[in-house]
Amino acid sequence: MSSKKGFELHQVLNYRTDLERLRKQEFAAARQDLDQASDKLEQQRNEAATLARDFAERNGQLNSVVELQLYADFFTRKREEIKQQQERVTALDRILEDRRDDLVQATKDKKVLEALKVKKMQAFRQEMQRKERDFLDETAVQKKGRD
């Protein structure tokens, strides 16, 4: 690494930084989708519980088979919606885990290049210090020879 060239892998590091930023955005979006789906599932479960309480309170007051059938149909539909939403939450949870794995890998890849950049910079500084010492030593020897 020379002072004029800079870090040779700077473009790769920029790419890895951009990739990590993209993975963070994907992870955040997946997290938001999962949170929304979980909230919807909780809402559906609450609706089913409210309906069950309402049915239990009105059980003796229901006068027709049609009303009983309406409740039964609604319970069936609500259970199916809850089951589908639970499957959606499970799928989104898997997607979130995949996004987390992608983010962790992108972060590791970026950190490897950052560590390499630091090592190259340290090696460059040590080389410059060595050259400066050699120059000063040579200057001192030449001065001593003239005296």
C-alpha positions, -999 to +999 in steps of 0.1 A: +000+000+000+016+032-011+004+066-001-008+074-036-027+042-041-047+040-009-064+008+001-065-015-029-098-031-019-116+001-012-142-005-039-148-040-025-152-026+010-177+000-003-196-028-020-197-048+013-208-018+032-236-011+007-245-048+009-247-048+046-269-017+045-292-034+021-293-065+043-302-043+073-331-028+053-343-063+043-341-075+079-360-045+091-387-050+065-390-087+073-392-078+110-420-053+103-439-079+082-436-104+110-447-079+137-478-069+116-487-105+109-483-114+146-505-084+156-531-095+131-530-131+145-535-117+180-564-096+169-580-126+153-576-147+184-591-119+205-621-117+181-626-154+184-624-152+222-649-124+222-672-143+199-669-174+222-678-153+253-707-138+234-719-172+223-716-186+258-737-156+272-764-159+245-764-197+244-797-200+263-812-171+244-807-184+209-841-192+195-834-207+162-812-232+145-803-205+120-786-185+147-768-215+160-757-223+124-745-187+119-723-190+150-710-224+140-701-211+105-684-180+119-664-202+144-653-224+116-643-195+094-625-177+122-606-209+131-595-212+095-584-176+093-564-181+125-548-212+111-539-194+079-525-164+098-505-187+121-490-203+090-482-169+076-465-159+109-445-191+108-434-185+072-425-148+080-405-160+110-384-183+088-379-154+063-368-132+092-343-159+103-329-161+067-326-123+066-308-123+100-284-149+087-278-129+055-272-098+076-247-115+099-228-129+070-227-095+053-215-079+085-187-105+089-176-100+053-174-063+058-155-066+091-129-089+075-122-062+049-121-035+075-096-055+096-075-060+065-076-023+058-064-015+093-036-041+090-025-026+057-026+009+071-005-002+101+020-020+078+022+012+057+029+034+087+056+010+100+072+010+065+071+048+064+087+050+099+114+025+089+122+046+058+123+078+079+147+061+104+169+049+076+169+084+061+178+100+094+205+074+100+220+080+066+218+118+072+235+114+105+263+092+090+269+117+061+270+146+086+294+126+108+316+119+078+318+156+069+328+166+104 
